[in-house]
């Protein structure tokens, strides 16, 4: 996924994170300067759905405008060994139970 907040903000004439933070506060979402900086400068690892809803409302966009799906990036993360093993007909990998783990309920 690619985070597209700055582009969508620019389309609405918002060029600084402080302006975005002010508009979010007007919409009822108080964000700290540090969190706003993280949202503005990089891709967040997590974001609350309620916060995402307010972002979309302020920017008059959808979540699909902010989170752009990149299937080629997902494909690039696929382990190559798995693809080779499945093509060669190798036995599937079985997860090992570690210490203090039990089998799932039946």
Protein Blocks (a to p, Z undefined) as FASTA:
>chain_A
ZZfklmmmmmnopabfklmmmmmmmnopacdfklmmmmmmmccfbdcfklmmmmmmmnop
afklmmccdfklmmmmpcfklmmmmmnopacddddddehiacddZZ
